[in-house]
Amino acid sequence: MFITGNHSERGGGIGTNGSVVIGTEDNWKLNVTKIWNQVPESNYQDKEISIRLKIGDYELDTITLNQENNWTGSFTHLPSPDTLQGKVITVIEEGSEYNVSYSEIVRDDDTKTLYLTVTNELKTGNLTVSKTVLGEHADLEQNFEFTVTLSDTSVNGMYGDIEFINGTATFVLKHGESKTAYGLPAGIQYQVTEQAVEGYTLNAVGDTGTVPADGTAVAEFTNTKDNDIITDTSIHLKKDKWILQKQAIPQIFCSCFFLLQFYQWL
């Protein structure tokens, strides 16, 4: 392979405008195939992925893989691998949206063909939901019900501690407990809601957001209960003061009238 008149805006070219010879000129080719591992088709069907040829430290031509060419392309007129003096033929996928892995090169001397597979996987992240209960009259054994809703409805199954059905999960937590969904697709949106419980004041931090790549989003829910509520529907105690509800007034009036009539009879 001969490289002449070389230049590169991205710094990948050879640092000279002379000619560089890599191996012995020949008609070898490298076939590259892309595999999407557990990536929803909707995530990549309209994408184009650039694959750059690399021989030793030299970054050379690029090909574009997409759904139209069935995610397969070739580099042609490559030098014989046996004449590269220790240099290795490989490729690099451009971009950082996915986790990328490369197979070992498979060599077919009869057809002078090299085969390589590039596998893409979604970057993943985690989501933790935690519960804290505070207050003099709080019940630390109280269950609180949570719902997690993801923007990706294709998420199904167990992800760590949490099971999703069509991107939605429900579960309960008590004081000091938490659940974590591991391995969620990075970049998807989430919303965590808690079912209201009478008598508690709710404070939520991080209840909406984005699942970070290689990180953990945390939704913290704190419920506080400082006031005790008596189960009698007519009177309740709040901050050490007796407060009469409207429905209690007729009952108290009737009781006072009865006592007044009783003393008059005596």
Buried (B, 14 or more C-beta within 10 A) or exposed (E): BEBEEBEEEEEBBBEEEEEEEBBEBBEBBBBBBBEBEEBEEEBBEEBEBEBBBBBBEBBBEBBEBBEEEEBEBEBEEBBBBEBBEEBEBBBBBBEEBBBBEBEEBEEEEEEBBBBBBBBBBBBBBBBBBBBBBBBEEBBEEBBBEBEBBBBBEBBEEEBBBBBBEEBBBBBEBEBEBBBBBBBBBBBBEBEBBBEEBEBBEEEBEBBEBBBBBEEBBBBBBBBBBBBBEEEEEBBBEEEEEEEEEEEBEEEEEEEEEEEEEEEEEE
